[in-house]
Amino acid sequence: MMIIRNDLKMGKGKIAAQCCHACLEAYEKAFIKEPKWVEEWKEQGQAKIVVKVESKKELLEWFEKLKKLFPCSLIKDAGRTQIAAGEPTCVGVGPAPENELNKFTNELKLL
């Protein structure tokens, strides 16, 4: 799952790039911490869900909450294009069991 900041009004390509960064970094962490989750995710089709939040504060709150339970990544922009350097843009979560993740993230809206 990727959680993207909607308030930044990033272009589609920028959103895709930030989600890719988040997905890869979270995957690397999950591969080390929870390899069984990664294998199950691969066997089940490697689902990727993108949801949105409306502020930096909200993104950081979700990251702090979820990193205690699942492999997570917080992506901060490099500042080369649309966003200031160091600005948090996206959180990657998992792979993780969908039923467990949904217990915490069901209230988030799809992008």
Secondary structure, 3 states (H helix, E strand, C coil): CEEEECCCCCCHHHHHHHHHHHHHHHHHHHHHHCHHHHHHHHHCCCCCCEEEECCHHHHHHHHHHHCCCCCEEEEECCCCCCCCCCCEEEEEECCCCHHHHHHHHCCCEEC
